[in-house]
């Protein structure tokens, strides 16, 4: 499961965003995610990917694609987490 797929699942399940609205170029504002929602999303990302966001939540996350790139950058710093999450995703199906 790709990072985008996982993010789409989180946004549809926890934020009631219609799946067809979630595209990489969709803005978080258009999806009705305010700054508090983005902060909550960061906690969900930490839980899902078993990573710790040690820096302040980035303020330059404007689109779904920005969030995907941010998650991928976190996972690049923790390659074992990416492998673990890939394994979990393959056993979920």
Biopython code that builds the backbone (N, CA, C, O; Angstrom):
import numpy as np
from Bio.PDB.StructureBuilder import StructureBuilder

atoms = [
    (1, "UNK", "N", (0.846, -1.171, 0.000)),
    (1, "UNK", "CA", (0.000, 0.000, 0.000)),
    (1, "UNK", "C", (0.891, 1.233, 0.000)),
    (1, "UNK", "O", (1.815, 1.338, 0.807)),
    (2, "UNK", "N", (0.619, 2.148, -0.886)),
    (2, "UNK", "CA", (1.443, 3.361, -0.992)),
    (2, "UNK", "C", (1.100, 4.337, 0.127)),
    (2, "UNK", "O", (0.070, 4.208, 0.789)),
    (3, "UNK", "N", (1.966, 5.302, 0.325)),
    (3, "UNK", "CA", (1.729, 6.352, 1.311)),
    (3, "UNK", "C", (0.435, 7.093, 0.986)),
    (3, "UNK", "O", (-0.357, 7.391, 1.879)),
    (4, "UNK", "N", (0.226, 7.386, -0.288)),
    (4, "UNK", "CA", (-0.999, 8.079, -0.686)),
    (4, "UNK", "C", (-2.226, 7.237, -0.340)),
    (4, "UNK", "O", (-3.204, 7.769, 0.184)),
    (5, "UNK", "N", (-2.192, 5.948, -0.620)),
    (5, "UNK", "CA", (-3.322, 5.074, -0.297)),
    (5, "UNK", "C", (-3.621, 5.083, 1.200)),
    (5, "UNK", "O", (-4.779, 5.154, 1.613)),
    (6, "UNK", "N", (-2.579, 5.012, 1.993)),
    (6, "UNK", "CA", (-2.747, 5.027, 3.450)),
    (6, "UNK", "C", (-3.342, 6.349, 3.906)),
    (6, "UNK", "O", (-4.243, 6.377, 4.744)),
    (7, "UNK", "N", (-2.834, 7.444, 3.352)),
    (7, "UNK", "CA", (-3.352, 8.758, 3.712)),
    (7, "UNK", "C", (-4.813, 8.898, 3.293)),
    (7, "UNK", "O", (-5.620, 9.450, 4.042)),
    (8, "UNK", "N", (-5.154, 8.414, 2.125)),
    (8, "UNK", "CA", (-6.546, 8.443, 1.660)),
    (8, "UNK", "C", (-7.426, 7.677, 2.651)),
    (8, "UNK", "O", (-8.506, 8.145, 3.013)),
    (9, "UNK", "N", (-6.974, 6.520, 3.082)),
    (9, "UNK", "CA", (-7.746, 5.733, 4.050)),
    (9, "UNK", "C", (-7.973, 6.506, 5.342)),
    (9, "UNK", "O", (-9.083, 6.514, 5.873)),
    (10, "UNK", "N", (-6.936, 7.152, 5.846)),
    (10, "UNK", "CA", (-7.052, 7.936, 7.081)),
    (10, "UNK", "C", (-8.035, 9.083, 6.887)),
    (10, "UNK", "O", (-8.906, 9.310, 7.727)),
    (11, "UNK", "N", (-7.893, 9.806, 5.777)),
    (11, "UNK", "CA", (-8.755, 10.969, 5.543)),
    (11, "UNK", "C", (-10.217, 10.570, 5.353)),
    (11, "UNK", "O", (-11.115, 11.273, 5.817)),
    (12, "UNK", "N", (-10.460, 9.465, 4.686)),
    (12, "UNK", "CA", (-11.850, 9.040, 4.487)),
    (12, "UNK", "C", (-12.444, 8.500, 5.791)),
    (12, "UNK", "O", (-13.593, 8.794, 6.120)),
    (13, "UNK", "N", (-11.674, 7.725, 6.516)),
    (13, "UNK", "CA", (-12.185, 7.104, 7.741)),
    (13, "UNK", "C", (-12.329, 8.110, 8.886)),
    (13, "UNK", "O", (-13.369, 8.151, 9.544)),
    (14, "UNK", "N", (-11.295, 8.919, 9.125)),
    (14, "UNK", "CA", (-11.267, 9.761, 10.323)),
    (14, "UNK", "C", (-11.746, 11.194, 10.101)),
    (14, "UNK", "O", (-12.101, 11.887, 11.054)),
    (15, "UNK", "N", (-11.756, 11.636, 8.848)),
    (15, "UNK", "CA", (-12.140, 13.021, 8.578)),
    (15, "UNK", "C", (-13.339, 13.131, 7.641)),
    (15, "UNK", "O", (-13.715, 14.229, 7.230)),
    (16, "UNK", "N", (-13.934, 11.993, 7.306)),
    (16, "UNK", "CA", (-15.144, 11.950, 6.469)),
    (16, "UNK", "C", (-14.982, 12.704, 5.153)),
    (16, "UNK", "O", (-15.911, 13.361, 4.684)),
    (17, "UNK", "N", (-13.795, 12.601, 4.566)),
    (17, "UNK", "CA", (-13.541, 13.209, 3.256)),
    (17, "UNK", "C", (-13.887, 12.177, 2.195)),
    (17, "UNK", "O", (-13.490, 11.016, 2.300)),
    (18, "UNK", "N", (-14.617, 12.590, 1.185)),
    (18, "UNK", "CA", (-14.979, 11.679, 0.100)),
    (18, "UNK", "C", (-13.715, 11.251, -0.642)),
    (18, "UNK", "O", (-12.889, 12.084, -1.015)),
    (19, "UNK", "N", (-13.577, 9.958, -0.850)),
    (19, "UNK", "CA", (-12.389, 9.388, -1.499)),
    (19, "UNK", "C", (-12.081, 10.064, -2.832)),
    (19, "UNK", "O", (-10.916, 10.316, -3.140)),
    (20, "UNK", "N", (-13.107, 10.359, -3.622)),
    (20, "UNK", "CA", (-12.878, 10.949, -4.945)),
    (20, "UNK", "C", (-12.350, 12.385, -4.879)),
    (20, "UNK", "O", (-11.865, 12.909, -5.881)),
    (21, "UNK", "N", (-12.438, 13.020, -3.717)),
    (21, "UNK", "CA", (-11.896, 14.375, -3.552)),
    (21, "UNK", "C", (-10.394, 14.372, -3.276)),
    (21, "UNK", "O", (-9.723, 15.386, -3.464)),
    (22, "UNK", "N", (-9.874, 13.242, -2.833)),
    (22, "UNK", "CA", (-8.497, 13.186, -2.348)),
    (22, "UNK", "C", (-7.562, 12.833, -3.495)),
    (22, "UNK", "O", (-7.434, 11.679, -3.903)),
    (23, "UNK", "N", (-6.917, 13.874, -3.994)),
    (23, "UNK", "CA", (-5.913, 13.740, -5.051)),
    (23, "UNK", "C", (-4.667, 14.475, -4.579)),
    (23, "UNK", "O", (-4.770, 15.358, -3.727)),
    (24, "UNK", "N", (-3.509, 14.143, -5.096)),
    (24, "UNK", "CA", (-2.288, 14.809, -4.634)),
    (24, "UNK", "C", (-2.359, 16.339, -4.698)),
    (24, "UNK", "O", (-1.791, 17.018, -3.843)),
    (25, "UNK", "N", (-3.038, 16.875, -5.686)),
    (25, "UNK", "CA", (-3.079, 18.335, -5.820)),
    (25, "UNK", "C", (-4.188, 18.990, -4.992)),
    (25, "UNK", "O", (-4.271, 20.217, -4.947)),
    (26, "UNK", "N", (-5.036, 18.198, -4.340)),
    (26, "UNK", "CA", (-6.111, 18.754, -3.513)),
    (26, "UNK", "C", (-5.513, 19.453, -2.298)),
    (26, "UNK", "O", (-4.635, 18.915, -1.623)),
    (27, "UNK", "N", (-6.003, 20.658, -2.032)),
    (27, "UNK", "CA", (-5.495, 21.386, -0.868)),
    (27, "UNK", "C", (-6.183, 20.876, 0.385)),
    (27, "UNK", "O", (-7.330, 20.431, 0.350)),
    (28, "UNK", "N", (-5.463, 20.949, 1.485)),
    (28, "UNK", "CA", (-6.030, 20.535, 2.767)),
    (28, "UNK", "C", (-7.204, 21.438, 3.131)),
    (28, "UNK", "O", (-8.177, 20.989, 3.735)),
    (29, "UNK", "N", (-7.108, 22.691, 2.767)),
    (29, "UNK", "CA", (-8.197, 23.637, 3.025)),
    (29, "UNK", "C", (-9.465, 23.223, 2.274)),
    (29, "UNK", "O", (-10.562, 23.268, 2.832)),
    (30, "UNK", "N", (-9.314, 22.822, 1.019)),
    (30, "UNK", "CA", (-10.453, 22.363, 0.228)),
    (30, "UNK", "C", (-11.090, 21.132, 0.857)),
    (30, "UNK", "O", (-12.305, 20.948, 0.781)),
    (31, "UNK", "N", (-10.269, 20.287, 1.479)),
    (31, "UNK", "CA", (-10.772, 19.082, 2.135)),
    (31, "UNK", "C", (-11.293, 19.378, 3.543)),
    (31, "UNK", "O", (-11.682, 18.471, 4.279)),
    (32, "UNK", "N", (-11.292, 20.672, 3.902)),
    (32, "UNK", "CA", (-11.799, 21.157, 5.203)),
    (32, "UNK", "C", (-10.959, 20.703, 6.382)),
    (32, "UNK", "O", (-11.476, 20.428, 7.465)),
    (33, "UNK", "N", (-9.657, 20.628, 6.155)),
    (33, "UNK", "CA", (-8.735, 20.319, 7.240)),
    (33, "UNK", "C", (-8.090, 21.625, 7.699)),
    (33, "UNK", "O", (-7.314, 22.234, 6.962)),
    (34, "UNK", "N", (-8.409, 22.046, 8.900)),
    (34, "UNK", "CA", (-7.807, 23.256, 9.446)),
    (34, "UNK", "C", (-6.507, 22.895, 10.167)),
    (34, "UNK", "O", (-6.088, 21.738, 10.145)),
    (35, "UNK", "N", (-5.877, 23.866, 10.797)),
    (35, "UNK", "CA", (-4.577, 23.622, 11.430)),
    (35, "UNK", "C", (-4.683, 22.590, 12.555)),
    (35, "UNK", "O", (-3.762, 21.794, 12.740)),
    (36, "UNK", "N", (-5.778, 22.587, 13.302)),
    (36, "UNK", "CA", (-5.960, 21.582, 14.346)),
    (36, "UNK", "C", (-6.107, 20.186, 13.742)),
    (36, "UNK", "O", (-5.557, 19.217, 14.265)),
    (37, "UNK", "N", (-6.838, 20.089, 12.655)),
    (37, "UNK", "CA", (-7.001, 18.798, 11.972)),
    (37, "UNK", "C", (-5.669, 18.279, 11.467)),
    (37, "UNK", "O", (-5.397, 17.081, 11.549)),
    (38, "UNK", "N", (-4.830, 19.174, 10.944)),
    (38, "UNK", "CA", (-3.508, 18.764, 10.449)),
    (38, "UNK", "C", (-2.650, 18.269, 11.613)),
    (38, "UNK", "O", (-1.917, 17.290, 11.470)),
    (39, "UNK", "N", (-2.738, 18.931, 12.750)),
    (39, "UNK", "CA", (-1.999, 18.490, 13.931)),
    (39, "UNK", "C", (-2.470, 17.093, 14.358)),
    (39, "UNK", "O", (-1.648, 16.225, 14.654)),
    (40, "UNK", "N", (-3.774, 16.880, 14.387)),
    (40, "UNK", "CA", (-4.318, 15.561, 14.708)),
    (40, "UNK", "C", (-3.853, 14.519, 13.687)),
    (40, "UNK", "O", (-3.540, 13.382, 14.040)),
    (41, "UNK", "N", (-3.813, 14.925, 12.421)),
    (41, "UNK", "CA", (-3.354, 14.033, 11.364)),
    (41, "UNK", "C", (-1.908, 13.607, 11.617)),
    (41, "UNK", "O", (-1.555, 12.455, 11.366)),
    (42, "UNK", "N", (-1.077, 14.512, 12.105)),
    (42, "UNK", "CA", (0.316, 14.168, 12.401)),
    (42, "UNK", "C", (0.384, 13.080, 13.477)),
    (42, "UNK", "O", (1.229, 12.188, 13.405)),
    (43, "UNK", "N", (-0.504, 13.151, 14.473)),
    (43, "UNK", "CA", (-0.533, 12.112, 15.504)),
    (43, "UNK", "C", (-0.959, 10.774, 14.902)),
    (43, "UNK", "O", (-0.420, 9.727, 15.260)),
    (44, "UNK", "N", (-1.909, 10.813, 14.003)),
    (44, "UNK", "CA", (-2.361, 9.591, 13.338)),
    (44, "UNK", "C", (-1.239, 8.991, 12.482)),
    (44, "UNK", "O", (-1.082, 7.772, 12.407)),
    (45, "UNK", "N", (-0.468, 9.866, 11.844)),
    (45, "UNK", "CA", (0.674, 9.407, 11.044)),
    (45, "UNK", "C", (1.711, 8.750, 11.948)),
    (45, "UNK", "O", (2.248, 7.694, 11.613)),
    (46, "UNK", "N", (1.995, 9.372, 13.094)),
    (46, "UNK", "CA", (2.931, 8.772, 14.044)),
    (46, "UNK", "C", (2.460, 7.375, 14.455)),
    (46, "UNK", "O", (3.245, 6.427, 14.478)),
    (47, "UNK", "N", (1.179, 7.262, 14.777)),
    (47, "UNK", "CA", (0.635, 5.967, 15.201)),
    (47, "UNK", "C", (0.695, 4.944, 14.075)),
    (47, "UNK", "O", (1.116, 3.807, 14.288)),
    (48, "UNK", "N", (0.282, 5.338, 12.895)),
    (48, "UNK", "CA", (0.209, 4.395, 11.766)),
    (48, "UNK", "C", (1.580, 3.894, 11.342)),
    (48, "UNK", "O", (1.769, 2.707, 11.077)),
    (49, "UNK", "N", (2.538, 4.822, 11.282)),
    (49, "UNK", "CA", (3.867, 4.470, 10.774)),
    (49, "UNK", "C", (4.890, 4.195, 11.871)),
    (49, "UNK", "O", (6.045, 3.885, 11.583)),
    (50, "UNK", "N", (4.467, 4.309, 13.122)),
    (50, "UNK", "CA", (5.369, 4.043, 14.249)),
    (50, "UNK", "C", (6.641, 4.883, 14.172)),
    (50, "UNK", "O", (7.748, 4.398, 14.401)),
    (51, "UNK", "N", (6.444, 6.168, 13.840)),
    (51, "UNK", "CA", (7.557, 7.116, 13.818)),
    (51, "UNK", "C", (7.229, 8.229, 14.802)),
    (51, "UNK", "O", (6.075, 8.413, 15.190)),
    (52, "UNK", "N", (8.249, 8.961, 15.195)),
    (52, "UNK", "CA", (8.071, 10.086, 16.094)),
    (52, "UNK", "C", (8.403, 11.357, 15.342)),
    (52, "UNK", "O", (9.499, 11.498, 14.799)),
    (53, "UNK", "N", (7.461, 12.278, 15.311)),
    (53, "UNK", "CA", (7.701, 13.571, 14.688)),
    (53, "UNK", "C", (8.300, 14.458, 15.768)),
    (53, "UNK", "O", (7.595, 14.937, 16.657)),
    (54, "UNK", "N", (9.605, 14.672, 15.680)),
    (54, "UNK", "CA", (10.312, 15.394, 16.729)),
    (54, "UNK", "C", (10.317, 16.899, 16.491)),
    (54, "UNK", "O", (10.434, 17.679, 17.437)),
    (55, "UNK", "N", (10.192, 17.305, 15.246)),
    (55, "UNK", "CA", (10.149, 18.728, 14.937)),
    (55, "UNK", "C", (8.719, 19.218, 15.094)),
    (55, "UNK", "O", (7.784, 18.428, 15.230)),
    (56, "UNK", "N", (8.567, 20.545, 15.071)),
    (56, "UNK", "CA", (7.221, 21.089, 15.057)),
    (56, "UNK", "C", (6.522, 20.633, 13.789)),
    (56, "UNK", "O", (7.164, 20.358, 12.775)),
    (57, "UNK", "N", (5.210, 20.555, 13.857)),
    (57, "UNK", "CA", (4.444, 20.191, 12.676)),
    (57, "UNK", "C", (4.743, 21.197, 11.581)),
    (57, "UNK", "O", (4.657, 22.402, 11.814)),
    (58, "UNK", "N", (5.086, 20.733, 10.407)),
    (58, "UNK", "CA", (5.400, 21.662, 9.322)),
    (58, "UNK", "C", (4.189, 22.534, 8.986)),
    (58, "UNK", "O", (3.048, 22.071, 8.988)),
    (59, "UNK", "N", (4.464, 23.788, 8.702)),
    (59, "UNK", "CA", (3.383, 24.715, 8.362)),
    (59, "UNK", "C", (3.239, 24.873, 6.859)),
    (59, "UNK", "O", (2.350, 25.584, 6.391)),
    (60, "UNK", "N", (4.110, 24.214, 6.097)),
    (60, "UNK", "CA", (4.070, 24.362, 4.645)),
    (60, "UNK", "C", (3.341, 23.215, 3.962)),
    (60, "UNK", "O", (3.478, 23.025, 2.753)),
    (61, "UNK", "N", (2.570, 22.454, 4.721)),
    (61, "UNK", "CA", (1.790, 21.364, 4.144)),
    (61, "UNK", "C", (0.476, 21.945, 3.637)),
    (61, "UNK", "O", (-0.444, 22.200, 4.414)),
    (62, "UNK", "N", (0.401, 22.149, 2.331)),
    (62, "UNK", "CA", (-0.787, 22.778, 1.757)),
    (62, "UNK", "C", (-1.666, 21.802, 0.991)),
    (62, "UNK", "O", (-2.878, 21.994, 0.895)),
    (63, "UNK", "N", (-1.055, 20.754, 0.446)),
    (63, "UNK", "CA", (-1.798, 19.802, -0.383)),
    (63, "UNK", "C", (-1.620, 18.384, 0.143)),
    (63, "UNK", "O", (-0.763, 18.121, 0.985)),
    (64, "UNK", "N", (-2.434, 17.492, -0.362)),
    (64, "UNK", "CA", (-2.296, 16.075, -0.033)),
    (64, "UNK", "C", (-0.900, 15.595, -0.453)),
    (64, "UNK", "O", (-0.257, 14.835, 0.272)),
    (65, "UNK", "N", (-0.445, 16.037, -1.610)),
    (65, "UNK", "CA", (0.896, 15.669, -2.084)),
    (65, "UNK", "C", (1.984, 16.115, -1.132)),
    (65, "UNK", "O", (2.966, 15.401, -0.936)),
    (66, "UNK", "N", (1.822, 17.301, -0.530)),
    (66, "UNK", "CA", (2.794, 17.785, 0.459)),
    (66, "UNK", "C", (2.847, 16.842, 1.661)),
    (66, "UNK", "O", (3.925, 16.536, 2.169)),
    (67, "UNK", "N", (1.687, 16.388, 2.107)),
    (67, "UNK", "CA", (1.630, 15.485, 3.253)),
    (67, "UNK", "C", (2.281, 14.146, 2.896)),
    (67, "UNK", "O", (3.020, 13.582, 3.703)),
    (68, "UNK", "N", (2.014, 13.644, 1.708)),
    (68, "UNK", "CA", (2.628, 12.388, 1.265)),
    (68, "UNK", "C", (4.147, 12.533, 1.240)),
    (68, "UNK", "O", (4.861, 11.658, 1.729)),
    (69, "UNK", "N", (4.643, 13.629, 0.676)),
    (69, "UNK", "CA", (6.097, 13.843, 0.639)),
    (69, "UNK", "C", (6.680, 13.954, 2.044)),
    (69, "UNK", "O", (7.781, 13.468, 2.303)),
    (70, "UNK", "N", (5.949, 14.587, 2.940)),
    (70, "UNK", "CA", (6.408, 14.717, 4.324)),
    (70, "UNK", "C", (6.491, 13.338, 4.991)),
    (70, "UNK", "O", (7.486, 13.022, 5.643)),
    (71, "UNK", "N", (5.456, 12.529, 4.828)),
    (71, "UNK", "CA", (5.466, 11.176, 5.394)),
    (71, "UNK", "C", (6.632, 10.381, 4.812)),
    (71, "UNK", "O", (7.360, 9.707, 5.541)),
    (72, "UNK", "N", (6.803, 10.465, 3.495)),
    (72, "UNK", "CA", (7.903, 9.734, 2.853)),
    (72, "UNK", "C", (9.258, 10.189, 3.386)),
    (72, "UNK", "O", (10.171, 9.375, 3.523)),
    (73, "UNK", "N", (9.399, 11.489, 3.691)),
    (73, "UNK", "CA", (10.675, 11.978, 4.241)),
    (73, "UNK", "C", (10.893, 11.435, 5.651)),
    (73, "UNK", "O", (12.023, 11.129, 6.032)),
    (74, "UNK", "N", (9.805, 11.315, 6.432)),
    (74, "UNK", "CA", (9.929, 10.705, 7.760)),
    (74, "UNK", "C", (10.364, 9.251, 7.641)),
    (74, "UNK", "O", (11.239, 8.788, 8.372)),
    (75, "UNK", "N", (9.737, 8.539, 6.708)),
    (75, "UNK", "CA", (10.054, 7.128, 6.530)),
    (75, "UNK", "C", (11.459, 6.927, 5.979)),
    (75, "UNK", "O", (12.096, 5.910, 6.255)),
    (76, "UNK", "N", (11.943, 7.884, 5.205)),
    (76, "UNK", "CA", (13.306, 7.781, 4.672)),
    (76, "UNK", "C", (14.328, 7.849, 5.805)),
    (76, "UNK", "O", (15.412, 7.272, 5.714)),
    (77, "UNK", "N", (13.969, 8.559, 6.866)),
    (77, "UNK", "CA", (14.857, 8.635, 8.030)),
    (77, "UNK", "C", (14.749, 7.384, 8.893)),
    (77, "UNK", "O", (15.605, 7.134, 9.741)),
    (78, "UNK", "N", (13.701, 6.600, 8.675)),
    (78, "UNK", "CA", (13.462, 5.375, 9.442)),
    (78, "UNK", "C", (13.125, 4.240, 8.474)),
    (78, "UNK", "O", (11.988, 3.770, 8.450)),
    (79, "UNK", "N", (14.103, 3.793, 7.674)),
    (79, "UNK", "CA", (13.818, 2.785, 6.649)),
    (79, "UNK", "C", (13.183, 1.510, 7.194)),
    (79, "UNK", "O", (12.373, 0.888, 6.507)),
    (80, "UNK", "N", (13.531, 1.115, 8.401)),
    (80, "UNK", "CA", (12.951, -0.105, 8.965)),
    (80, "UNK", "C", (11.443, 0.055, 9.138)),
    (80, "UNK", "O", (10.705, -0.922, 9.015)),
    (81, "UNK", "N", (10.979, 1.257, 9.417)),
    (81, "UNK", "CA", (9.545, 1.502, 9.580)),
    (81, "UNK", "C", (8.816, 1.340, 8.253)),
    (81, "UNK", "O", (7.707, 0.807, 8.216)),
    (82, "UNK", "N", (9.429, 1.795, 7.165)),
    (82, "UNK", "CA", (8.806, 1.638, 5.848)),
    (82, "UNK", "C", (8.660, 0.149, 5.528)),
    (82, "UNK", "O", (7.617, -0.287, 5.042)),
    (83, "UNK", "N", (9.716, -0.628, 5.802)),
    (83, "UNK", "CA", (9.668, -2.065, 5.535)),
    (83, "UNK", "C", (8.599, -2.740, 6.388)),
    (83, "UNK", "O", (7.860, -3.596, 5.901)),
    (84, "UNK", "N", (8.517, -2.355, 7.656)),
    (84, "UNK", "CA", (7.529, -2.927, 8.558)),
    (84, "UNK", "C", (6.117, -2.593, 8.083)),
    (84, "UNK", "O", (5.246, -3.463, 8.071)),
    (85, "UNK", "N", (5.886, -1.354, 7.697)),
    (85, "UNK", "CA", (4.570, -0.942, 7.243)),
    (85, "UNK", "C", (4.199, -1.597, 5.911)),
    (85, "UNK", "O", (3.027, -1.891, 5.677)),
    (86, "UNK", "N", (5.161, -1.824, 5.056)),
    (86, "UNK", "CA", (4.892, -2.521, 3.802)),
    (86, "UNK", "C", (4.474, -3.958, 4.090)),
    (86, "UNK", "O", (3.563, -4.488, 3.454)),
    (87, "UNK", "N", (5.136, -4.573, 5.041)),
    (87, "UNK", "CA", (4.807, -5.933, 5.423)),
    (87, "UNK", "C", (3.399, -6.002, 6.028)),
    (87, "UNK", "O", (2.622, -6.898, 5.699)),
    (88, "UNK", "N", (3.074, -5.044, 6.918)),
    (88, "UNK", "CA", (1.743, -5.009, 7.521)),
    (88, "UNK", "C", (0.682, -4.810, 6.478)),
    (88, "UNK", "O", (-0.367, -5.453, 6.528)),
    (89, "UNK", "N", (0.932, -3.928, 5.527)),
    (89, "UNK", "CA", (-0.049, -3.651, 4.487)),
    (89, "UNK", "C", (-0.300, -4.888, 3.626)),
    (89, "UNK", "O", (-1.431, -5.137, 3.207)),
    (90, "UNK", "N", (0.748, -5.655, 3.364)),
    (90, "UNK", "CA", (0.570, -6.836, 2.520)),
    (90, "UNK", "C", (-0.188, -7.939, 3.245)),
    (90, "UNK", "O", (-0.830, -8.770, 2.603)),
    (91, "UNK", "N", (-0.122, -7.960, 4.573)),
    (91, "UNK", "CA", (-0.865, -8.972, 5.321)),
    (91, "UNK", "C", (-2.292, -8.541, 5.616)),
    (91, "UNK", "O", (-3.112, -9.361, 6.028)),
    (92, "UNK", "N", (-2.603, -7.246, 5.407)),
    (92, "UNK", "CA", (-3.966, -6.742, 5.619)),
    (92, "UNK", "C", (-4.905, -7.165, 4.517)),
    (92, "UNK", "O", (-6.121, -7.167, 4.714)),
    (93, "UNK", "N", (-4.377, -7.522, 3.363)),
    (93, "UNK", "CA", (-5.240, -7.853, 2.225)),
    (93, "UNK", "C", (-5.609, -9.298, 2.190)),
    (93, "UNK", "O", (-6.332, -9.729, 1.291)),
]
sb = StructureBuilder()
sb.init_structure("model")
sb.init_model(0)
sb.init_chain("A")
sb.init_seg("    ")
for serial, (resi, resn, name, xyz) in enumerate(atoms, 1):
    if name == "N":
        sb.init_residue(resn, " ", resi, " ")
    sb.init_atom(name, np.array(xyz, "f"), 0.0, 1.0, " ", f" {name:<3s}", serial, name[0])
structure = sb.get_structure()
